[in-house]
Amino acid sequence: MKNRMFTLLLLGILIASVIDAEAQNPIVQTAFTADPAPMVYNGTVYLYTSHDEDSTVNNFFTMYDWHCYSSDDMVNWTDHGAVASLRNFSSMNKANGAWAPQCIERNGKFYLYVPIHGEGISVLVSDSPTGPFHDPIGKRLVDSKHIWQDIDPTVAIDDNGQAYLYWGNPALWYVKLNEDMVSYDKSVGDNGVVSTEMTAEAFGSKSAPDGSPGTTYTEGPWFFKRNSLYYLVYASEGVPEYISYSTAPTAEGPWTYQGHIMKRADQLAFTNHAGIIDFNGNSYIFYHDQSLSKGQGFKRSVSVEQFTYKADGRIPLITPTKEGVIKSVTNLSPFKKVEAETIAWSEGLKTAGNSQSGVYVTNIDNGDYLTLRSVDFGEGAKTFVARVASGAQGGQIEIRMDNPNGELLGIVKVSNTGGWQNWSAVKGKVKAVAGIHDLCLLFKGAEGELFNFDWWKFE
């Protein structure tokens, strides 16, 4: 009986491991991420997120910096680390409050609009989508009377070249950005800030907490144009938040409420924040949930679903899933250097980085692993090469097909390299494998942290 119970328990563990290895959501497991802001640029999706710290202070959002991830296949995501932080703003003395960002490219430069809770909205600029970013104006960009409500900026450039910046909780405002993207036209509205009329026709009807008439709009707007229609997607219905949307014939309205996109679900946090893009002929919605933290609403994680617009441009009701994006839009080549922090799914790992090594995988213990999807082995490979560093006992990398319980292709030994930043290349033979497969790198060793992992490739 004991043997049978042990067998069933082991089978359950193996099945759970396979399920996790095949999961896609949340798409980042090495850190808590929220408020997704995807940007398509030069054949790649760059995903900017806010970052919930592992340790929450005073039972409230604890957020110091903004992170960036990228993907050209929508299933494997490369971690570029913290690309900006509150320290970028010498004019402010804020220790917390790095809330929902959005980035946009114009004329070869990248503009990152960020709200700092209680300090309004600022802008950073870079020559690269992954930074470094700097403060080009040395002061707050949005200068309004609603500082604590000035959060969640969203930006888009209209067909005529006019850029709009929307934001706000619980109301909604916009400015018409000048071509320099770091100032705005102050000849309209209230010194340039235009207040959107919050009507039931525009944003749906919902009573305010005091019983007075109100709208469903809450926060987190996401503004974009698709075909001839302008969309405003936003968190709605108060807490817990749904995702809803409105449409308009122009960038300035008038808006018409269209209904829910995503309703409340068990794995979602009490907040939500959406970003929508078209990429390689497909449409995707990003949002955040609390599945990784197992229900902690101040530790959120970004997820993504693929969807199809209706013929008239309406967005369907979308159900959040564990599976996420089922099919990659391209395959990953293992015959060029692949950053170790390029991951579809991982267990137990963290990422870190510095100016010398860049971003790398760390916190590697026995039994931890990462997987990659849709890896194209072509006609086959003979060896596996990895760049690693260890100030401890080292360990080994098991190269497996598909998941941690998949076919063993080879083992690469990792020894003590003389320090956690003393990097060395290690190599091992692998079984010949051809075609397209998922790949799992399973880490094994004695108790304690084993090694750091920078990149890998097959030869």
RARAUR-V673732 format. One record per residue. N is the residue number from 1. SS is DSSP state (H for helix, E for strand, C for the rest). NEAR is the number of other ideal C-beta (glycine too) atoms within 8 Angstrom. D_FIRST is the distance of its C-alpha to the first C-alpha in whole Angstrom. Layout:
n->N ss->SS near->NEAR d_first->D_FIRST
n->N ss->SS near->NEAR d_first->D_FIRST
//
This chain:
n->1 ss->C near->4 d_first->0
n->2 ss->H near->5 d_first->4
n->3 ss->H near->6 d_first->5
n->4 ss->H near->7 d_first->5
n->5 ss->H near->8 d_first->6
n->6 ss->H near->8 d_first->9
n->7 ss->H near->8 d_first->10
n->8 ss->H near->8 d_first->11
n->9 ss->H near->8 d_first->12
n->10 ss->H near->8 d_first->14
n->11 ss->H near->8 d_first->15
n->12 ss->H near->8 d_first->17
n->13 ss->H near->8 d_first->18
n->14 ss->H near->9 d_first->20
n->15 ss->H near->8 d_first->21
n->16 ss->H near->8 d_first->23
n->17 ss->H near->11 d_first->24
n->18 ss->H near->11 d_first->26
n->19 ss->H near->8 d_first->27
n->20 ss->H near->9 d_first->29
n->21 ss->H near->14 d_first->30
n->22 ss->H near->9 d_first->32
n->23 ss->C near->10 d_first->33
n->24 ss->C near->12 d_first->37
n->25 ss->C near->13 d_first->37
n->26 ss->C near->12 d_first->38
n->27 ss->C near->10 d_first->40
n->28 ss->C near->12 d_first->40
n->29 ss->C near->10 d_first->37
n->30 ss->C near->11 d_first->39
n->31 ss->C near->9 d_first->41
n->32 ss->E near->12 d_first->42
n->33 ss->E near->16 d_first->45
n->34 ss->E near->16 d_first->47
n->35 ss->E near->12 d_first->50
n->36 ss->E near->16 d_first->50
n->37 ss->E near->14 d_first->53
n->38 ss->E near->13 d_first->53
n->39 ss->E near->14 d_first->56
n->40 ss->E near->9 d_first->57
n->41 ss->E near->8 d_first->59
n->42 ss->C near->3 d_first->60
n->43 ss->C near->4 d_first->57
n->44 ss->E near->9 d_first->54
n->45 ss->E near->12 d_first->53
n->46 ss->E near->14 d_first->53
n->47 ss->E near->15 d_first->51
n->48 ss->E near->15 d_first->52
n->49 ss->E near->16 d_first->50
n->50 ss->E near->13 d_first->50
n->51 ss->E near->15 d_first->48
n->52 ss->E near->13 d_first->46
n->53 ss->C near->10 d_first->45
n->54 ss->C near->5 d_first->42
n->55 ss->C near->5 d_first->43
n->56 ss->C near->12 d_first->45
n->57 ss->C near->7 d_first->48
n->58 ss->C near->4 d_first->49
n->59 ss->C near->4 d_first->46
n->60 ss->C near->7 d_first->49
n->61 ss->C near->10 d_first->49
n->62 ss->C near->11 d_first->49
n->63 ss->C near->12 d_first->51
n->64 ss->C near->10 d_first->53
n->65 ss->E near->10 d_first->53
n->66 ss->E near->15 d_first->53
n->67 ss->E near->15 d_first->51
n->68 ss->E near->14 d_first->51
n->69 ss->E near->14 d_first->49
n->70 ss->E near->13 d_first->50
n->71 ss->E near->12 d_first->49
n->72 ss->C near->8 d_first->50
n->73 ss->C near->12 d_first->47
n->74 ss->C near->13 d_first->46
n->75 ss->C near->11 d_first->42
n->76 ss->C near->13 d_first->43
n->77 ss->E near->13 d_first->45
n->78 ss->E near->10 d_first->47
n->79 ss->E near->14 d_first->47
n->80 ss->E near->11 d_first->50
n->81 ss->E near->10 d_first->50
n->82 ss->E near->8 d_first->52
n->83 ss->E near->14 d_first->55
n->84 ss->E near->12 d_first->57
n->85 ss->E near->9 d_first->57
n->86 ss->H near->13 d_first->59
n->87 ss->H near->4 d_first->61
n->88 ss->H near->9 d_first->62
n->89 ss->C near->10 d_first->65
n->90 ss->C near->5 d_first->67
n->91 ss->C near->7 d_first->69
n->92 ss->C near->9 d_first->66
n->93 ss->C near->3 d_first->64
n->94 ss->C near->11 d_first->61
n->95 ss->C near->5 d_first->58
n->96 ss->C near->11 d_first->55
n->97 ss->C near->12 d_first->56
n->98 ss->E near->13 d_first->55
n->99 ss->E near->14 d_first->54
n->100 ss->E near->13 d_first->54
n->101 ss->E near->16 d_first->56
n->102 ss->E near->13 d_first->58
n->103 ss->E near->13 d_first->59
n->104 ss->E near->13 d_first->62
n->105 ss->E near->10 d_first->64
n->106 ss->E near->10 d_first->68
n->107 ss->C near->3 d_first->70
n->108 ss->C near->5 d_first->68
n->109 ss->E near->10 d_first->67
n->110 ss->E near->12 d_first->64
n->111 ss->E near->14 d_first->64
n->112 ss->E near->16 d_first->61
n->113 ss->E near->16 d_first->62
n->114 ss->E near->14 d_first->60
n->115 ss->E near->16 d_first->60
n->116 ss->E near->15 d_first->60
n->117 ss->C near->11 d_first->59
n->118 ss->C near->7 d_first->62
n->119 ss->C near->10 d_first->64
n->120 ss->C near->12 d_first->64
n->121 ss->E near->15 d_first->64
n->122 ss->E near->15 d_first->65
n->123 ss->E near->14 d_first->65
n->124 ss->E near->13 d_first->64
n->125 ss->E near->12 d_first->65
n->126 ss->E near->14 d_first->64
n->127 ss->C near->5 d_first->65
n->128 ss->C near->7 d_first->62
n->129 ss->C near->12 d_first->59
n->130 ss->C near->9 d_first->57
n->131 ss->C near->10 d_first->59
n->132 ss->C near->6 d_first->61
n->133 ss->C near->11 d_first->62
n->134 ss->E near->8 d_first->65
n->135 ss->C near->11 d_first->67
n->136 ss->C near->8 d_first->70
n->137 ss->C near->8 d_first->72
n->138 ss->C near->6 d_first->71
n->139 ss->C near->6 d_first->71
n->140 ss->C near->9 d_first->69
n->141 ss->C near->13 d_first->69
n->142 ss->C near->12 d_first->69
n->143 ss->C near->6 d_first->72
n->144 ss->C near->10 d_first->71
n->145 ss->C near->4 d_first->71
n->146 ss->C near->9 d_first->67
n->147 ss->H near->9 d_first->66
n->148 ss->H near->6 d_first->63
n->149 ss->H near->9 d_first->62
n->150 ss->C near->13 d_first->63
n->151 ss->C near->13 d_first->60
n->152 ss->C near->14 d_first->58
n->153 ss->C near->15 d_first->60
n->154 ss->E near->13 d_first->60
n->155 ss->E near->14 d_first->63
n->156 ss->E near->11 d_first->64
n->157 ss->E near->9 d_first->67
n->158 ss->C near->10 d_first->69
n->159 ss->C near->4 d_first->71
n->160 ss->C near->4 d_first->74
n->161 ss->C near->7 d_first->73
n->162 ss->C near->9 d_first->73
n->163 ss->E near->15 d_first->70
n->164 ss->E near->15 d_first->68
n->165 ss->E near->14 d_first->66
n->166 ss->E near->14 d_first->64
n->167 ss->E near->15 d_first->62
n->168 ss->C near->14 d_first->62
n->169 ss->C near->9 d_first->60
n->170 ss->C near->7 d_first->60
n->171 ss->C near->10 d_first->63
n->172 ss->C near->11 d_first->64
n->173 ss->E near->14 d_first->67
n->174 ss->E near->12 d_first->68
n->175 ss->E near->13 d_first->71
n->176 ss->E near->12 d_first->72
n->177 ss->E near->13 d_first->72
n->178 ss->C near->10 d_first->75
n->179 ss->C near->7 d_first->74
n->180 ss->C near->5 d_first->74
n->181 ss->C near->12 d_first->70
n->182 ss->C near->10 d_first->71
n->183 ss->C near->7 d_first->73
n->184 ss->E near->10 d_first->74
n->185 ss->C near->9 d_first->77
n->186 ss->C near->6 d_first->78
n->187 ss->C near->4 d_first->81
n->188 ss->C near->7 d_first->79
n->189 ss->C near->8 d_first->77
n->190 ss->E near->8 d_first->77
n->191 ss->C near->6 d_first->78
n->192 ss->C near->12 d_first->76
n->193 ss->E near->11 d_first->73
n->194 ss->E near->12 d_first->72
n->195 ss->E near->9 d_first->70
n->196 ss->C near->12 d_first->69
n->197 ss->C near->7 d_first->69
n->198 ss->C near->10 d_first->66
n->199 ss->C near->7 d_first->66
n->200 ss->H near->9 d_first->64
n->201 ss->H near->5 d_first->65
n->202 ss->H near->14 d_first->64
n->203 ss->H near->14 d_first->61
n->204 ss->C near->11 d_first->60
n->205 ss->E near->7 d_first->60
n->206 ss->E near->10 d_first->58
n->207 ss->E near->6 d_first->60
n->208 ss->C near->8 d_first->60
n->209 ss->C near->4 d_first->58
n->210 ss->C near->4 d_first->62
n->211 ss->C near->5 d_first->62
n->212 ss->C near->6 d_first->64
n->213 ss->E near->6 d_first->64
n->214 ss->E near->8 d_first->62
n->215 ss->E near->11 d_first->61
n->216 ss->C near->12 d_first->57
n->217 ss->E near->12 d_first->58
n->218 ss->E near->13 d_first->56
n->219 ss->E near->14 d_first->56
n->220 ss->E near->15 d_first->55
n->221 ss->E near->13 d_first->58
n->222 ss->E near->13 d_first->57
n->223 ss->E near->12 d_first->60
n->224 ss->E near->8 d_first->61
n->225 ss->E near->10 d_first->63
n->226 ss->E near->8 d_first->62
n->227 ss->C near->5 d_first->64
n->228 ss->C near->3 d_first->67
n->229 ss->E near->10 d_first->65
n->230 ss->E near->11 d_first->64
n->231 ss->E near->14 d_first->61
n->232 ss->E near->13 d_first->60
n->233 ss->E near->12 d_first->56
n->234 ss->E near->16 d_first->55
n->235 ss->E near->12 d_first->52
n->236 ss->E near->15 d_first->53
n->237 ss->C near->9 d_first->53
n->238 ss->C near->8 d_first->52
n->239 ss->C near->6 d_first->49
n->240 ss->C near->10 d_first->47
n->241 ss->C near->15 d_first->48
n->242 ss->E near->14 d_first->48
n->243 ss->E near->15 d_first->50
n->244 ss->E near->17 d_first->53
n->245 ss->E near->12 d_first->56
n->246 ss->E near->13 d_first->60
n->247 ss->E near->11 d_first->63
n->248 ss->E near->13 d_first->66
n->249 ss->C near->6 d_first->69
n->250 ss->C near->6 d_first->70
n->251 ss->C near->10 d_first->69
n->252 ss->C near->7 d_first->70
n->253 ss->C near->8 d_first->69
n->254 ss->C near->7 d_first->70
n->255 ss->C near->11 d_first->66
n->256 ss->E near->9 d_first->64
n->257 ss->E near->12 d_first->61
n->258 ss->E near->9 d_first->58
n->259 ss->E near->8 d_first->55
n->260 ss->E near->9 d_first->52
n->261 ss->E near->14 d_first->50
n->262 ss->E near->15 d_first->47
n->263 ss->C near->6 d_first->45
n->264 ss->C near->6 d_first->43
n->265 ss->C near->9 d_first->40
n->266 ss->C near->3 d_first->37
n->267 ss->C near->8 d_first->36
n->268 ss->E near->13 d_first->40
n->269 ss->C near->11 d_first->42
n->270 ss->C near->6 d_first->45
n->271 ss->C near->14 d_first->47
n->272 ss->C near->13 d_first->47
n->273 ss->C near->15 d_first->50
n->274 ss->C near->16 d_first->50
n->275 ss->E near->12 d_first->52
n->276 ss->E near->13 d_first->53
n->277 ss->E near->11 d_first->54
n->278 ss->E near->8 d_first->55
n->279 ss->E near->10 d_first->54
n->280 ss->C near->6 d_first->54
n->281 ss->C near->5 d_first->55
n->282 ss->E near->9 d_first->52
n->283 ss->E near->10 d_first->52
n->284 ss->E near->15 d_first->49
n->285 ss->E near->14 d_first->49
n->286 ss->E near->14 d_first->47
n->287 ss->E near->17 d_first->46
n->288 ss->E near->17 d_first->44
n->289 ss->E near->15 d_first->41
n->290 ss->C near->15 d_first->38
n->291 ss->C near->11 d_first->35
n->292 ss->C near->10 d_first->35
n->293 ss->C near->10 d_first->36
n->294 ss->C near->6 d_first->33
n->295 ss->C near->5 d_first->36
n->296 ss->C near->8 d_first->39
n->297 ss->C near->9 d_first->42
n->298 ss->C near->10 d_first->44
n->299 ss->C near->12 d_first->42
n->300 ss->C near->15 d_first->42
n->301 ss->E near->16 d_first->41
n->302 ss->E near->15 d_first->43
n->303 ss->E near->14 d_first->42
n->304 ss->E near->15 d_first->44
n->305 ss->E near->13 d_first->44
n->306 ss->E near->11 d_first->46
n->307 ss->E near->10 d_first->48
n->308 ss->C near->6 d_first->51
n->309 ss->C near->10 d_first->54
n->310 ss->C near->8 d_first->55
n->311 ss->C near->4 d_first->59
n->312 ss->C near->4 d_first->61
n->313 ss->C near->9 d_first->59
n->314 ss->C near->7 d_first->57
n->315 ss->C near->12 d_first->54
n->316 ss->C near->9 d_first->51
n->317 ss->C near->8 d_first->48
n->318 ss->C near->10 d_first->45
n->319 ss->C near->7 d_first->42
n->320 ss->C near->12 d_first->40
n->321 ss->C near->7 d_first->37
n->322 ss->C near->8 d_first->34
n->323 ss->C near->8 d_first->35
n->324 ss->C near->12 d_first->39
n->325 ss->C near->11 d_first->41
n->326 ss->C near->6 d_first->40
n->327 ss->C near->5 d_first->42
n->328 ss->C near->12 d_first->44
n->329 ss->C near->10 d_first->48
n->330 ss->C near->8 d_first->48
n->331 ss->C near->9 d_first->46
n->332 ss->E near->14 d_first->46
n->333 ss->E near->6 d_first->48
n->334 ss->C near->12 d_first->46
n->335 ss->C near->8 d_first->49
n->336 ss->C near->6 d_first->51
n->337 ss->C near->6 d_first->50
n->338 ss->E near->11 d_first->47
n->339 ss->E near->11 d_first->47
n->340 ss->C near->12 d_first->43
n->341 ss->C near->11 d_first->44
n->342 ss->E near->11 d_first->44
n->343 ss->E near->14 d_first->40
n->344 ss->C near->11 d_first->39
n->345 ss->E near->12 d_first->35
n->346 ss->E near->11 d_first->34
n->347 ss->E near->10 d_first->32
n->348 ss->C near->9 d_first->33
n->349 ss->C near->14 d_first->36
n->350 ss->E near->8 d_first->40
n->351 ss->E near->13 d_first->43
n->352 ss->E near->8 d_first->46
n->353 ss->E near->8 d_first->50
n->354 ss->E near->7 d_first->53
n->355 ss->C near->2 d_first->57
n->356 ss->C near->5 d_first->56
n->357 ss->C near->9 d_first->53
n->358 ss->E near->9 d_first->52
n->359 ss->E near->11 d_first->49
n->360 ss->E near->13 d_first->46
n->361 ss->E near->14 d_first->42
n->362 ss->E near->11 d_first->41
n->363 ss->C near->9 d_first->38
n->364 ss->C near->14 d_first->36
n->365 ss->C near->11 d_first->33
n->366 ss->C near->10 d_first->30
n->367 ss->C near->9 d_first->28
n->368 ss->C near->13 d_first->31
n->369 ss->E near->13 d_first->32
n->370 ss->E near->14 d_first->35
n->371 ss->E near->15 d_first->35
n->372 ss->E near->14 d_first->38
n->373 ss->E near->11 d_first->39
n->374 ss->E near->13 d_first->41
n->375 ss->E near->12 d_first->42
n->376 ss->E near->10 d_first->45
n->377 ss->C near->13 d_first->44
n->378 ss->C near->6 d_first->47
n->379 ss->C near->4 d_first->47
n->380 ss->C near->8 d_first->45
n->381 ss->C near->12 d_first->45
n->382 ss->C near->7 d_first->45
n->383 ss->E near->10 d_first->44
n->384 ss->E near->17 d_first->43
n->385 ss->E near->11 d_first->45
n->386 ss->E near->15 d_first->44
n->387 ss->E near->12 d_first->47
n->388 ss->E near->14 d_first->45
n->389 ss->E near->14 d_first->45
n->390 ss->E near->15 d_first->44
n->391 ss->C near->9 d_first->45
n->392 ss->C near->9 d_first->41
n->393 ss->C near->9 d_first->39
n->394 ss->C near->13 d_first->39
n->395 ss->E near->14 d_first->36
n->396 ss->E near->11 d_first->35
n->397 ss->E near->15 d_first->36
n->398 ss->E near->11 d_first->33
n->399 ss->E near->14 d_first->35
n->400 ss->E near->15 d_first->32
n->401 ss->E near->11 d_first->33
n->402 ss->C near->11 d_first->32
n->403 ss->C near->13 d_first->30
n->404 ss->C near->10 d_first->28
n->405 ss->C near->7 d_first->25
n->406 ss->C near->9 d_first->28
n->407 ss->C near->7 d_first->30
n->408 ss->E near->9 d_first->31
n->409 ss->E near->10 d_first->35
n->410 ss->E near->11 d_first->36
n->411 ss->E near->9 d_first->36
n->412 ss->E near->12 d_first->39
n->413 ss->E near->8 d_first->39
n->414 ss->E near->14 d_first->40
n->415 ss->C near->7 d_first->42
n->416 ss->C near->8 d_first->44
n->417 ss->C near->13 d_first->47
n->418 ss->C near->5 d_first->49
n->419 ss->E near->7 d_first->48
n->420 ss->E near->7 d_first->47
n->421 ss->E near->9 d_first->50
n->422 ss->E near->9 d_first->51
n->423 ss->E near->10 d_first->50
n->424 ss->E near->8 d_first->49
n->425 ss->E near->8 d_first->48
n->426 ss->E near->12 d_first->45
n->427 ss->E near->8 d_first->45
n->428 ss->E near->12 d_first->42
n->429 ss->E near->6 d_first->42
n->430 ss->C near->13 d_first->40
n->431 ss->C near->7 d_first->39
n->432 ss->C near->7 d_first->41
n->433 ss->C near->11 d_first->40
n->434 ss->C near->7 d_first->43
n->435 ss->C near->6 d_first->43
n->436 ss->E near->7 d_first->42
n->437 ss->E near->9 d_first->38
n->438 ss->E near->14 d_first->37
n->439 ss->E near->12 d_first->36
n->440 ss->E near->16 d_first->34
n->441 ss->E near->12 d_first->35
n->442 ss->E near->11 d_first->32
n->443 ss->E near->15 d_first->33
n->444 ss->E near->9 d_first->31
n->445 ss->C near->11 d_first->32
n->446 ss->C near->7 d_first->31
n->447 ss->C near->3 d_first->31
n->448 ss->C near->7 d_first->34
n->449 ss->C near->8 d_first->37
n->450 ss->C near->15 d_first->37
n->451 ss->C near->13 d_first->40
n->452 ss->E near->13 d_first->42
n->453 ss->E near->14 d_first->43
n->454 ss->E near->14 d_first->46
n->455 ss->E near->10 d_first->46
n->456 ss->E near->12 d_first->45
n->457 ss->E near->11 d_first->46
n->458 ss->E near->11 d_first->45
n->459 ss->C near->8 d_first->48
//
